[in-house]
């Protein structure tokens, strides 16, 4: 069985790599001068575009700017004022502007009443801001989606002496469409806590297993509690383009590295290498990603009740 991503304890390869680089730089400087020429220190910041297109949902992209490692920044420093942003459909030739949404003016969007996102179509986002190099990015919506072929939950009774409860685990399977497919599984839950606060949690997975043409994923267990009313728990199977998949894969490498480390200072050290370590991007002239996907939804919990079969 081919494992797409190790689901056990992962080796700290990024951490080992970085430590080795730093070790060599420091000791190499004992006998000769080493000069690091970091290109981003000598050029103006680039625009950063992040967006995902899918049929049915409103069109929204986030436009900010990158920062030099020399800068002291605040969150509001990333806001881009008076940007000209547009989306074009290569298949129909239609082009419409995207307008700023909200007070922070980071999000630019449009409803699909103005331009429809369709399977198989190629779209281009273009953004221009005074004082920055213009950027463009393209994505082709997958022609078709894959769907869950199996979806169920396993039920285990946990008794540790003091407490007893049921624990549930979602298991899903799907069949490959072709040899060049890209898949992401996304878990989304919405629940109301006893103190009246509503929480919405989302998490994505690329740690599924593959055997022949069949993919399988088992998501970590969850419980149903009388003190937490779970409105919904859904698992989405996303058939994505290559750009979105590769971007999330690179993100996982950095995110997992920080999650596994026990020292906050080392987390900060790793974070300092974002933008220096390779990151996938399809934004010409800037940074970020424009991706796309089609989805199939498995509703697991609705109004605090299991709604798919147990095994």
GUBABA-106946 format. One line per 3 residues: number of its first residue (from 0); their letters; for each residue x, y, z of C-alpha. Coordinates in nm, 2 decimals, decimal comma, padded with zeros to 4 digits, always signed. Layout:
NUM	a	X:Y:Z; ...
This chain:
0	xxx	+00,00:+00,00:+00,00; +00,14:+00,34:-00,10; +00,12:+00,60:+00,18
3	xxx	+00,06:+00,95:+00,04; +00,18:+01,11:+00,37; +00,32:+00,94:+00,68
6	xxx	+00,04:+00,92:+00,93; +00,26:+00,82:+01,22; +00,53:+01,02:+01,40
9	xxx	+00,69:+01,22:+01,13; +01,07:+01,27:+01,10; +01,18:+01,63:+01,15
12	xxx	+01,34:+01,65:+00,81; +01,28:+02,03:+00,76; +01,43:+02,10:+01,11
15	xxx	+01,73:+01,87:+01,05; +01,79:+02,04:+00,71; +01,78:+02,39:+00,86
18	xxx	+02,00:+02,30:+01,16; +02,26:+02,15:+00,92; +02,25:+02,47:+00,71
21	xxx	+02,31:+02,70:+01,01; +02,58:+02,47:+01,14; +02,77:+02,48:+00,81
24	xxx	+02,74:+02,85:+00,78; +02,87:+02,92:+01,13; +03,16:+02,68:+01,11
27	xxx	+03,24:+02,77:+00,75; +03,29:+03,13:+00,86; +03,58:+03,03:+01,08
30	xxx	+03,81:+03,00:+00,78; +03,65:+03,20:+00,50; +03,39:+03,48:+00,46
33	xxx	+03,04:+03,36:+00,37; +02,80:+03,62:+00,22; +02,42:+03,56:+00,21
36	xxx	+02,25:+03,75:-00,07; +01,88:+03,74:+00,02; +01,71:+03,90:-00,28
39	xxx	+01,40:+04,00:-00,09; +01,61:+04,24:+00,13; +01,71:+04,45:-00,17
42	xxx	+01,38:+04,48:-00,35; +01,04:+04,64:-00,29; +00,78:+04,42:-00,13
45	xxx	+00,57:+04,21:-00,37; +00,20:+04,17:-00,38; +00,05:+03,85:-00,24
48	xxx	-00,26:+03,69:-00,39; -00,45:+03,41:-00,22; -00,77:+03,28:-00,38
51	xxx	-00,97:+02,96:-00,45; -01,24:+02,93:-00,71; -01,52:+02,68:-00,72
54	xxx	-01,86:+02,66:-00,88; -02,15:+02,79:-00,67; -01,96:+03,00:-00,42
57	xxx	-01,90:+03,37:-00,44; -01,57:+03,48:-00,59; -01,33:+03,61:-00,33
60	xxx	-00,95:+03,66:-00,33; -00,73:+03,82:-00,06; -00,47:+04,07:-00,17
63	xxx	-00,20:+04,19:+00,06; +00,17:+04,26:+00,04; +00,48:+04,08:+00,15
66	xxx	+00,72:+04,22:+00,41; +01,10:+04,24:+00,42; +01,25:+04,06:+00,71
69	xxx	+01,40:+04,40:+00,81; +01,05:+04,55:+00,87; +00,86:+04,59:+01,20
72	xxx	+00,50:+04,53:+01,10; +00,15:+04,55:+01,22; -00,15:+04,36:+01,08
75	xxx	-00,29:+04,67:+00,91; +00,04:+04,72:+00,73; -00,06:+04,44:+00,49
78	xxx	-00,37:+04,63:+00,37; -00,36:+04,73:+00,00; -00,55:+05,05:-00,08
81	xxx	-00,70:+05,13:-00,42; -00,61:+04,81:-00,60; -00,75:+04,73:-00,94
84	xxx	-00,85:+04,36:-00,95; -01,03:+04,17:-01,22; -01,12:+03,82:-01,32
87	xxx	-01,14:+03,69:-01,68; -01,28:+03,36:-01,82; -01,05:+03,25:-02,10
90	xxx	-01,32:+03,02:-02,25; -01,58:+03,29:-02,29; -01,36:+03,60:-02,31
93	xxx	-01,57:+03,77:-02,03; -01,38:+04,00:-01,79; -01,53:+04,17:-01,48
96	xxx	-01,38:+04,38:-01,20; -01,36:+04,26:-00,84; -01,46:+04,51:-00,57
99	xxx	-01,32:+04,56:-00,22; -01,53:+04,39:+00,04; -01,53:+04,50:+00,41
102	xxx	-01,35:+04,77:+00,59; -01,00:+04,63:+00,58; -01,00:+04,62:+00,20
105	xxx	-00,80:+04,30:+00,19; -01,07:+04,09:+00,03; -01,19:+04,15:-00,33
108	xxx	-01,49:+03,97:-00,47; -01,78:+03,94:-00,70; -02,10:+03,72:-00,71
111	xxx	-02,13:+03,45:-00,98; -02,42:+03,65:-01,12; -02,16:+03,86:-01,30
114	xxx	-01,93:+03,57:-01,41; -01,98:+03,20:-01,36; -01,71:+02,96:-01,24
117	xxx	-01,75:+02,64:-01,45; -01,57:+02,30:-01,46; -01,30:+02,29:-01,72
120	xxx	-01,28:+02,67:-01,77; -00,96:+02,86:-01,72; -00,96:+03,19:-01,52
123	xxx	-00,71:+03,47:-01,48; -00,69:+03,71:-01,19; -00,51:+04,04:-01,25
126	xxx	-00,42:+04,29:-00,98; -00,25:+04,63:-01,02; -00,15:+04,87:-00,74
129	xxx	+00,04:+05,20:-00,77; +00,39:+05,15:-00,64; +00,40:+04,77:-00,70
132	xxx	+00,46:+04,54:-00,99; +00,14:+04,41:-01,13; +00,05:+04,04:-01,08
135	xxx	-00,14:+03,77:-01,26; -00,24:+03,42:-01,18; -00,44:+03,15:-01,36
138	xxx	-00,62:+02,83:-01,26; -00,82:+02,57:-01,45; -01,12:+02,43:-01,27
141	xxx	-01,11:+02,04:-01,27; -01,33:+01,89:-01,54; -01,50:+01,65:-01,31
144	xxx	-01,51:+01,57:-00,94; -01,46:+01,24:-00,76; -01,72:+01,14:-00,50
147	xxx	-01,72:+00,94:-00,18; -01,76:+00,57:-00,27; -01,77:+00,47:+00,10
150	xxx	-01,84:+00,69:+00,40; -01,92:+00,57:+00,75; -01,82:+00,61:+01,11
153	xxx	-01,68:+00,36:+01,35; -01,81:+00,36:+01,71; -01,60:+00,27:+02,01
156	xxx	-01,70:+00,27:+02,38; -01,43:+00,42:+02,60; -01,43:+00,34:+02,97
159	xxx	-01,13:+00,46:+03,17; -01,29:+00,38:+03,51; -01,40:+00,73:+03,61
162	xxx	-01,58:+00,82:+03,28; -01,75:+00,63:+03,00; -01,83:+00,77:+02,66
165	xxx	-01,87:+00,68:+02,29; -01,60:+00,78:+02,05; -01,66:+00,81:+01,67
168	xxx	-01,43:+00,81:+01,38; -01,51:+00,91:+01,02; -01,38:+00,67:+00,75
171	xxx	-01,41:+00,76:+00,38; -01,30:+00,61:+00,05; -01,30:+00,73:-00,31
174	xxx	-01,18:+00,61:-00,65; -00,92:+00,79:-00,86; -01,04:+00,97:-01,17
177	xxx	-00,71:+00,95:-01,35; -00,34:+00,93:-01,28; -00,30:+01,31:-01,24
180	xxx	-00,56:+01,37:-00,97; -00,51:+01,60:-00,67; -00,73:+01,56:-00,36
183	xxx	-00,77:+01,74:-00,03; -01,00:+01,63:+00,25; -01,15:+01,91:+00,46
186	xxx	-01,32:+01,87:+00,79; -01,56:+02,14:+00,90; -01,75:+02,15:+01,23
189	xxx	-01,98:+02,40:+01,39; -02,09:+02,37:+01,75; -02,23:+02,58:+02,04
192	xxx	-02,05:+02,56:+02,38; -02,23:+02,56:+02,71; -02,12:+02,92:+02,76
195	xxx	-02,32:+03,03:+02,45; -02,02:+03,08:+02,23; -02,03:+02,93:+01,87
198	xxx	-01,71:+02,78:+01,74; -01,64:+02,69:+01,38; -01,34:+02,47:+01,32
201	xxx	-01,18:+02,37:+00,98; -00,89:+02,14:+00,91; -00,76:+01,99:+00,59
204	xxx	-00,58:+01,66:+00,53; -00,36:+01,52:+00,26; -00,25:+01,22:+00,47
207	xxx	-00,48:+00,97:+00,30; -00,37:+00,62:+00,19; -00,38:+00,47:-00,16
210	xxx	-00,42:+00,11:-00,27; -00,45:+00,07:-00,65; -00,72:+00,31:-00,76
213	xxx	-00,88:+00,34:-00,42; -00,80:+00,62:-00,17; -00,89:+00,60:+00,20
216	xxx	-00,88:+00,84:+00,49; -00,95:+00,79:+00,86; -01,00:+01,12:+01,06
219	xxx	-00,92:+01,15:+01,43; -01,20:+01,05:+01,67; -01,46:+01,29:+01,80
222	xxx	-01,73:+01,27:+02,07; -02,08:+01,40:+02,12; -02,13:+01,58:+02,44
225	xxx	-02,43:+01,71:+02,63; -02,24:+02,03:+02,72; -02,15:+02,10:+02,36
228	xxx	-02,43:+02,11:+02,10; -02,27:+02,01:+01,76; -02,48:+02,18:+01,49
231	xxx	-02,29:+02,02:+01,21; -01,98:+01,81:+01,12; -01,91:+01,77:+00,75
234	xxx	-01,62:+01,62:+00,56; -01,55:+01,75:+00,21; -01,37:+01,56:-00,06
237	xxx	-01,20:+01,82:-00,28; -01,08:+01,74:-00,63; -00,83:+02,03:-00,68
240	xxx	-00,60:+02,17:-00,94; -00,23:+02,11:-00,90; -00,16:+02,46:-00,77
243	xxx	-00,39:+02,44:-00,47; -00,27:+02,09:-00,38; +00,10:+02,18:-00,40
246	xxx	+00,05:+02,50:-00,20; -00,13:+02,32:+00,08; +00,14:+02,04:+00,08
249	xxx	+00,42:+02,30:+00,12; +00,21:+02,47:+00,39; +00,18:+02,14:+00,58
252	xxx	+00,55:+02,09:+00,58; +00,60:+02,42:+00,76; +00,30:+02,40:+00,98
255	xxx	+00,37:+02,04:+01,10; +00,73:+02,14:+01,17; +00,62:+02,41:+01,40
258	xxx	+00,35:+02,20:+01,57; +00,59:+01,92:+01,65; +00,86:+02,14:+01,81
261	xxx	+00,85:+02,18:+02,19; +01,02:+02,52:+02,20; +00,85:+02,85:+02,10
264	xxx	+01,19:+03,01:+02,02; +01,26:+02,74:+01,77; +00,91:+02,78:+01,62
267	xxx	+01,00:+03,15:+01,56; +01,33:+03,04:+01,41; +01,15:+02,81:+01,16
270	xxx	+00,89:+03,08:+01,08; +01,18:+03,31:+00,99; +01,25:+03,09:+00,69
273	xxx	+00,91:+03,13:+00,53; +00,97:+03,28:+00,19; +01,33:+03,16:+00,19
276	xxx	+01,25:+02,79:+00,19; +01,08:+02,68:-00,14; +00,71:+02,76:-00,15
279	xxx	+00,48:+02,68:-00,43; +00,32:+02,98:-00,61; +00,16:+03,03:-00,95
282	xxx	+00,14:+03,41:-00,91; +00,34:+03,58:-01,18; +00,52:+03,89:-01,04
285	xxx	+00,42:+03,82:-00,68; +00,36:+03,55:-00,42; +00,07:+03,33:-00,31
288	xxx	-00,16:+03,10:-00,50; -00,48:+03,09:-00,71; -00,63:+02,75:-00,70
291	xxx	-00,96:+02,57:-00,77; -01,16:+02,27:-00,67; -01,48:+02,07:-00,71
294	xxx	-01,63:+01,91:-00,39; -01,84:+01,62:-00,26; -01,98:+01,66:+00,09
297	xxx	-02,04:+01,39:+00,35; -02,27:+01,51:+00,64; -02,16:+01,32:+00,95
300	xxx	-02,34:+01,50:+01,23; -02,65:+01,73:+01,22; -02,81:+01,88:+01,52
303	xxx	-02,60:+01,66:+01,76; -02,71:+01,34:+01,59; -02,52:+01,10:+01,37
306	xxx	-02,67:+01,10:+01,02; -02,45:+00,84:+00,84; -02,43:+00,47:+00,90
309	xx	-02,21:+00,33:+01,18; -01,99:+00,02:+01,15
